Amino acid sequence: MRAGRGGSAKGKDGFFGFTTNNGAGESITSDLGKASVIEGVPITNNSETAAAAARAKDLTVWISKEGGNRGTQVWFAKTGETEYKIALPKGVPGRYVTIGFPVDKREYLYLKVVKILGR
């Protein structure tokens, strides 16, 4: 897992939490190691306060076959929520999953749990 200009830290029960700086287009990218079919990306957002959860508005998921670019947008958050159950029923082929904000949005990215489901 590669975080934008921020970082990641191992959290409770082996889960990782992710936080970045308050920059434009902050994101994290996960390299799955090989091409896979991604079927879902459940995300648990920061839920410490309503304002913290609301910051996730515009959160976006991109999937790409090659590193170095964000790839194809497959999901977009219209509102800030504490949990997102992102299902990709047809499956999306790719190796890299990037989660973050559009390049024109300046905000902290703080996610408690990210899972990538697929085959």
Residue, then its C-alpha position, 0 to 999 in steps of 0.5 A: m500500500r502506498a499513501g500519497r504524501g501521508g502514510s499508513a499505520k498498523g491499527k487495532d486487530g491487524f487493520f491498517g488506518f490511512t491518513t494523508n496531508n491536507g493536500a490536493g488530490e490526496s490518495i492511497t494506492s494498493d498494488l495487488g501484485k498481479a492482475s485480478v478481477i476486483e469485485g468490491v472495495p468496502i471502506t470504513n471512513n473516519s467516524e470520530t465526528a460528523a464533520a470528519a465523516a463528511r470530509a469523505k464527500d467526493l472520495t473516488v476509487w480508480i482501478s488500473k492495470e499499470g502503475g503510475n496513473r489513477g486509471t479508470q474511475v469506478w466509483f464516486a462518493k456523493t456524500g460523506e459517510t462512515e461506511y461505503k459498501i462498494a460493489l462492482p458486480k461485473g468485476v473490474p480487471g486491474r492490478y492497482v487500486t487507488i482511493g482518494f480525492p479528485v486532483d482539484k480537491r484539497e482535503y485530508l484523506y483519513l480512512k480506518v479500513v479498506k478491503i479489496l475483494g476479488r479473484 
